[in-house]
């Protein structure tokens, strides 16, 4: 055993063999369950009549569609990462407004993309401009992921070795420190972050479809609607998989490095000197972020105020209740599976190398393809088709990694000496788990479940294919109304969804703040 920080890094919670086997069994069962749709799609792809060359017939329209999709995703992701990194640097090195900005980021993070689109479209139309088109789609894709980009950039900046930063700060001002030290150290993880944001934009069609921009993922949805063959849609998705493949190749190595820095890093407050130009850039990014929250909220409130909010909200009661039930089940399952996965990733490096790519794999699958895969699975498994369980598993496949990431981050900060001491004086490992380990992880578990619930509430691509007959989520109802042009109903429902998801983000922020105060 080692002392001090070395022990915290090299140490490990002493677990029984029965406990290890249980965690491995839950991990294999959970990941096998959420990846079963991929296996069914692969199996169906071998038995379709059309060949790969026939399906991927490179007509001019398809090539143009793919180029447009990749260009739109790259431009929106790069813009979101640049603004997000500037906001993260402001939080990290200018501590004065850190708490307020961090809270605002968590409030904005779970807001569904279609809410941003509805708010900005209404604002543009009020100004006499068009609320549709590729530029509107680019902007809405940028702002919908701006808070995520800032949060992940903030985590990357916190993972940089403090001794290096303090040494660099002694003989350099802020810009020199940023260009010569901070950016080179953060660049590998920033590249991985860009690839992840790029995949999110590449695989989703929600914002482009609402802005009347055709993209490749929307083409996949249309193809499955016509042929109802998940295997065919899987083959048609190969260009998107190839575009997102670097994310999987970097996942295991990048997350392992990030985990080491979380365990060993000690955060301090650095007050660097910045010129006026950098402060102006940070202020401009802050104004952009405030507009991300303020413009949709203000426009939705104005629209609802002039059309009668109470009547419209009562009309959405059933859809909202069903959405909350689905979100609650997904959040609960994500925690039950996510904790054993986080344990294996943290304590057994070989498991982490395998599990991180598997956890991120659903993010490389377009939401419509994810739904198609579960439909293919339901056709084979009895009593599975047309049930809410299908929808729950489809949403769980998409958002399990979010819960794992938050629990894993808290797990790496555990004091192993305290946990092992609690185990030593407990009658069994279950008692120690309940009384010692889980209470220490409670903020991360609660924050993870709240964020997963918020993301589930706003998910559309999978929901539109898997929602059972006779049921309707609030997101699906909003999406349908947006195509009908019922602006007053859309505004009322979007406002309700925005307030609900912001509340869940606020609750997650409170949980994280309590944890920080406790530490």
N, C-alpha and C positions, 0 to 999 in steps of 0.2 A: 504493500500500500504506500501511496505517496502522500505528501502533505500539500496544503494550500490549493492553488489553482490546478496543479498537476494532478492531484487526486480527483478533483472535480472533473477533469477532462478524461483521465485514463480509467477512472473508477467505473463500477458497474453495479447495478442493483442485483443482489444475490437472489436468484429465483430458483424455485424447485423445478425438477424435471417435468412434473405434472403440469405446472403452470406454463412452462415453455411449450409443451405439446398442445395445451389448450389454445394458446395464442396462435400457434402455427395453424391449428385446425380451423380456427375462426377466420384467419387471414385467407387461407386457401379457399374455404367455403365462400367467404364474402366476395373475394375477387373473382372466383369462378362464376359466382352468381351474376355479377354485374357485367362480366365479359362473355356470358353465354350467347348473347345476341351476335357478337362478332363471329363466334364459331358457327352459328347457324347461317350467317351470311356467306362465310367462306364455303361451307358445305353446299349451299344453294348455287354458288357461283360455278361449281364444277358440273352442274347438271342443267344449266340453261342451254337453250338451243343456239343462241347467237354466239359468235366468237368474239374475243377481245378486240380484234381489229375492226370487226363490224360495229361493235358498240362505240369504240373510240374512233369512229370515222371522222377524220380531221377536216371537216367542212370549214369553210371560211368563217361561218357564223360561230362555230364552237371555239375556234382559235381566238377570234376577237373577244368572245365572252370570257375566256380564260385569262387573256392578257388584261382585260378591263378589271377583272376580279382581283388579280394579283397586284396590279398597279394601285387600285383603290385601297387594298389592305395594307400595302407597304406605306403609302403616303399617310393614311390615318394613323397607323401604328407609330411611324417615326415622329409625327407631330405630337401624339399623346405622350411618347417617351421623353421628348425634349422638354415639353411643358412640365411633365411629371417630375423629371429630374431636377429642374430648377426649383419647383416647389419643395421637393425632398431636401435639397441643399439648404433652402431657407429654413426648413424645420430643424435640420441637423446642426447648422452652424450659426443660426440666429435664434437662440432659445426663447426670446421674449414672447413670440406668438405661437410657440410650438403646440401647446395644449389645445388652443382654439382651432388651429389649422388641422391638427390630427383628428379632432372631433368632427370637423366639417367633412374631412375626407371619408371617415367611416359612415357619416350620414349619407354621403353621395354614392358610396361604393355599391350598395345593393339596389339602387334605383334601376328599374328595367329599361332597356334601350328604347322601347317604344314610347315610354314616357318622355324621354329626352326629345324624341322625334316629334311627338305630338306638341310639346311645348314650343319647340323652335319653329315648327311649321305654322302654328297659330300666330307666333310673333312676326314671322316674315310676311304672312298674309295680311296681318294688321298694318304693316308698313307698306303694303301695296306690292310686295315682291312675291315671287313664286316660292311656295313651300316645298317644292319637289325638285328633283334633278340630282346630278352626280355631285355637284358642289355641296348641296345640302346634305346628301348622304355622307360625304367625306367629313363634314363638320360634325354631324351627329355621331358618327362612329368614333371620332376623336374625343368628343366630350364624354361619351358614355364610358370610355375606358381611362379617362384622365385621372380619376381618383385611384383606380387600381394601379396605374403606372406610378403615381406619386408614392403610394404606400409601399410598393415593392422596391422602388428606388431608395426610399427611406431605410428599409430593412438592409439593403445592400450597403449603404453608407455607414450604417451602424455596425456592419460586420468587418469594416476595415480596422486593421491593427492600430490601436490608439497610440502606441509608442512611436510608430512611424509618423502619424499625423502630428503629434506633439513636437517631434524633432523637426519636421518640415515647417511647422508654424513658427519656429524660433527665428528662422532667417528668411522668411518669405511672406508676402501678403496673400490675401485670399485668392486672387486670380492665378498667381504663380503656383500656389498650393493645389488649386483645382486642376490646372492643366498638366503640371509636371508630376503630381503625386496621386491625387484622388482619382482622376479619370483612368490612368493606367491600371491602378489597383482594382477599380470597379468594373473595368471594361468587359472582362469575361462574363461576369454575371449580368451586366447590362445587355450584352449581346443575347444571352439566354432569355432575358426578360423581353427583349424586342421580338424574339422568335415566338415566345408564348403569346404576346399581345397580337402579333401577326396572325397566328393560328386562330385566335378568337375571332378576329375580323374576317379571316379567310373562310371560316366554316359556317358563319352565320349569315342568314339572308333577311333577318327581321327588318333592320333599318333600310337596306337597299330596296326591299320590296315595298315598304311604306313610302319611300321616296320615288317610287316608280322607276327604279334602276334594276335592270336584269343582271344577275350575277350567277356564277357557276353553281353555287349551292342551291339557288332557287331553281336552276335547271335540273338538278338532282331530284328535288321535290316534285317537279312536274313530270319527270321521267318515271318515278315510282307511282305517281297518280295514274299514269297511262298504262304501264305494264304490270304493276303490282308484283315485281320481282326484286327482292332485296339483293340477290346475287348480282343481277344486272346493274343495279344502282351502285353496288360495291365496286364493280369493275369500272364503272363510269367515274367513280371518285378517285381513281388512282392518281390523276394529275395533282389533286389537292393533297393526297398523302405524300407524294414526292416533294411537294413544296414545303410541307410541315415536318418532313423526316429529320432535318437537323435538330429539331427540338428534342426528339427522343434520343438522338445520339449524344447530346450534351446533358441530358437530364440527370443520369446517375452521377457523373463526375461533378457537375455543377452543384447539385444538392448536397453531395458529400462534403465538398469544400465549404459550402455555406454552413453546414452543420458544425464543422470544426470551428469556424469563426464565431458562431453563436456560443459554443461551449467555452472557448478560451478568451474571447474578447471582453474587455472591461470598458464600459462607455464612460466618457467624461465630456464636460462641456467645453468646447473650443470656441473662443471669440476671435474670429479672423477678421482682418481689416479688408473691406471691399470698396472699390471705387463706385462712383455714382452710376456708371453705366450698368454694373452688375445689379445694383439695387433697383434701377429702373426695370431691368429685365425680370427680376423677381417680383416687383410690384405689378408688372403687366401680366405675368403668369397668374398671380393671385387674383387679379381682376377677371381673367379668363375663367378661373375656377369658380369665383363667386357667380359669374354669369351662368355657369353650368347648373348651379343650384337655383339661382334667383330667377332667371328668365322663364324656365318651364313652370316654376311654382307660381310666379306672379301672373303669367298668362292663363294658367289653368284656373286660378282663383277668380280672375276677372271674367272668364268665360262661364264659370259655374255661378258666380254671383248674379249674372244677368239672365240666367236660365232656370234658376230654382234648384238648389242642391238637394234638398230633402227628398223631393219626388224621385229624382234620379238615383240617389244612393239606396233608397229602399228597393228599387227595382233590381239592384245588384246583390241583394242580401244572400240569396241562395248560392250564387256563384262564388261569392266571397267566402262563405262558410265551407264550401267544398274545397276551395283552394287552401284554406287554412288547415283543414284536416290532412290533405295530401302533404303539405309542407311539414306538418308536425311529424308524420310518419317518416318522411325522408330524413328529417333532422335527427330523429331518434335512432334510426338504423345507421346513419352516417357516424354517429358517436359510438355505437356498439361495435361496429366493424373498425372504425378509425383508430380507436385506442390500441387494440392489439397490433394493428399495422404499424402505428407509430412506435410501439415498443420494439418490434422486430427491426425497424429501420434504424432506430437509435442504438440498440445494443449489439446488433449483428450486421456488420458492414456488408457482408455478402448478400444478405436479404435486401438491404437497401439498394444495391446495384440492380437487383432484379425487380424490386417492387416499384421504384420510382417511374421507370418507363411504362409499367403496366398501369399505374395510377394516372399518368398523363396521357395514355393512349386514347381514352374517351374524348379528350380535347382535340385530338386530330381527326375525329369522326364528326362530320357534319350532323347537326341536330336532326335533320330529316332522315339521314341514313341511320342514325341511332334508333329512331322510331321504327324505320323499316326493318331493322334487325330484330327488334322485339316482336314485331308482327310476325316475322318468319318463325321465331321461336314459339310464339303462342299457337301457331297452326299445328305444331307437333306435340306440344305439352297439353294434356287434357285439362279442362276446367281452368284454363289460363287466359284464353282469349276473351276480350270484351269485359275485363274486370279492372277495378282500380289498382289491384296489385301490379298489373302490367305497367301502369303509369308510374307508380311509386318506384319500381325497379329501374325504369328508364331514367327517371330524374336522379335516382341514387347513383347510377352509373356516371352521370355527368358531374356530380358535385361531391362525391366522396372524397376526392383529393383535397378539396378545400378544408374539410374537417380534419383530415390527416395532417395537413400542413400546419394548422393552428395548434393542434394537440402536440405535434412533434416539436414545434418551437418552444412550447412550455416544458415539455419533457426534458429537453436539452438543458434547461435552466434548473432542473431539480437538484437539490442537495442530496447526493447519494448517501452521505453519512447519516442524515436524518432519517431517510427512508429505511436504510438497513438497520438502524437502531430500533425503529418502530417494528420492523419484522422480527428482530431478535427477541423482543419482549411481548410479542403477540402469540396467541395460542395457535394460529394458523395463518397462512398467507392470505386467505380471503379476508380475514379480520384486519390484517395490516393494510391490504389494498383499500378496504372500505374506510378505515379510520385515519390512515396516514397519506397514502399515495394519491388517491382520488381527490381528497380535499385540497392538496397542493396543486393538482391539475384542474380543479374545478373552473377557474376563470377561463382557461383555454378551451375546455370542453363546452362551457356555456357559450362563449363567443363563437366557437366553431358551429355549434348547433343553430345559433341565431342567424349567422351569415348564410348557412346552407338553407335555412327556412326562407330567408329573404330572396335568395337566388332562385329557389324553387317556385316561389310565388310569381316571379316575373318571367319564367322560362316559357318559350313559345314553340320552338321548332320541333321538339319531341312531343310536347303536349298535344299539338294539333293532330298528330297521328295516333296517339295512344289513349286519349280520353275516351272512356266507355260511352256507349250510346245512352242517351237520356241525362248525361251529366255535362257540365260546362264549368271551366275555371274562369275566374275573373279576367285573366290575361287573354284567354281565347275569345271571350265576349268583347273585350276592348278591341282586339285585332279585327274582328268581324265588323264592328261599328265603324272603325277607321276607314274601312273600304267602302262603307255605305255613305260616308260623309256626314254622319250624325254628330256634329261637333259638340253639341251640348252634352249628350250622353257620354261621349268620349272624354270630355274634360272632367266631368264628375267622377267617372270611374278611374281615370288616370290620377286625379287628385287624391282619391281614396288610396290607390295603390302607392303613390309617392309618399304619402304620410305614413302608411303602414310600414313600408320598407325603410324609411328614414327612422322610424321608431325602433325597428329591429337593429339598425346600425347604431343608433344611440345606446341601446341596451348592451350591445357588444362592446362599445367604447367604454361604458361604465364598468363592465366586467374587467376589461383590460386595465382600466385606471385603478380599480380596487386591488388588482394583482400587483401593480407597480407600487402602490402605497404600502401593501403588505410586505413586499420584498424590502 
